[in-house]
Amino acid sequence: MSFSNYDKETECVISWFNNWSVMQKGDFMCELVERAVPTNVDSLFDAMHALNVSSDKPPSIFQCQIKLFMQWFDSWTDKQRNDFMLKLHCTDPDFVTKFNEEVELLKVQQS
């Protein structure tokens, strides 16, 4: 059986997710929410700062994983993104519920 790049990418992200700490999952949540409801240009600078782009020390494994995830997610179709969220929901329904609540809250605040 041959797997597509998308299948391999989502398997990687789900595997990483299962090994992340609560704090790392919170950072991942912020990235997902930002992609669902972009707020402003400053958030890009905040994300770069959070990833220590300007730092002399090398990025952590988690930071590399988030960077890869962002590249992959941006290349996925809307259907693939929705499918990923369904896979994530099967892995951690509470996380996805919290994500949906955050997205709705931001949408209300922006309207």
C-alpha atoms as one frame of an Amber mdcrd trajectory, in Angstrom:
protein
   0.000   0.000   0.000   1.394   3.371  -1.006   0.908   6.395   1.207   0.671
   9.935  -0.131   2.812  12.736   1.230  -0.254  14.034   3.035  -0.767  10.672
   4.766   2.868  10.550   5.857   2.785  14.152   7.048  -0.358  13.704   9.120
   0.990  10.501  10.657   4.123  12.392  11.688   2.174  15.274  13.206  -0.164
  12.958  15.129   2.844  11.027  16.431   4.547  14.242  17.513   1.321  15.492
  19.089   1.047  12.334  21.190   4.510  12.977  22.595   4.204  16.720  23.249
   3.816  18.158  26.714   0.699  20.086  27.722   2.618  23.336  27.195   3.739
  22.292  23.712   0.181  21.321  22.809  -0.854  24.807  23.931   1.718  26.351
  21.585   0.477  24.092  18.792  -3.078  25.237  19.543  -1.979  28.852  19.023
  -0.508  27.956  15.623  -3.692  26.163  14.561  -5.939  29.002  15.715  -3.770
  31.559  13.915  -4.095  29.572  10.702  -7.859  29.256  11.121  -8.438  32.925
  11.979  -5.492  35.136  10.985  -5.479  38.186  13.218  -2.711  40.547  12.135
   0.821  40.927  10.813   2.227  41.253  14.337   1.375  37.619  14.951   4.000
  36.633  12.348   6.637  38.504  14.318   5.368  36.939  17.539   5.627  33.495
  15.958   9.150  34.191  14.738  10.104  35.370  18.199   8.526  32.292  19.774
  10.560  30.111  17.426  13.719  32.050  18.376  14.473  32.774  14.728  16.900
  35.518  15.689  18.593  33.481  18.413  22.116  32.112  18.112  21.125  28.794
  19.629  19.682  26.097  17.374  15.914  25.499  17.416  14.499  22.756  19.597
  13.051  19.587  18.117   9.587  20.933  18.951  10.294  24.183  17.093  11.437
  22.201  14.050   8.287  20.081  14.230   6.080  23.181  14.354   7.940  24.720
  11.430   7.460  21.548   9.372   3.812  21.355  10.375   3.216  24.959   9.265
   4.815  24.278   5.877   2.805  21.113   5.387  -0.470  22.612   6.622  -0.096
  25.585   4.286   0.321  23.206   1.330  -2.735  21.067   2.169  -6.122  21.568
   0.552  -9.086  22.608   2.702 -10.341  19.026   2.582  -6.983  17.717   3.792
  -6.945  20.284   6.596 -10.422  19.208   7.665  -9.402  15.549   7.479  -6.383
  16.322   9.649  -8.628  17.955  12.252 -10.818  14.832  12.239  -7.727  12.679
  12.838  -6.655  15.015  15.614 -10.163  14.800  17.096  -9.876  10.998  17.199
  -6.559  11.398  19.021  -7.616  14.126  21.482 -11.273  15.232  21.320 -10.822
  17.728  24.164  -8.025  19.494  22.292 -10.158  19.895  19.165 -13.144  21.056
  21.220 -10.947  23.732  22.821  -9.613  24.666  19.370 -13.165  25.121  18.034
 -14.058  27.272  21.052 -10.979  29.474  20.503 -11.776  29.900  16.805 -15.379
  30.890  17.535 -14.268  33.346  20.215 -11.829  35.022  17.820 -14.445  35.226
  15.079 -16.853  36.946  17.472 -14.149  39.366  18.621 -13.261  40.265  15.025
 -16.849  40.922  13.949
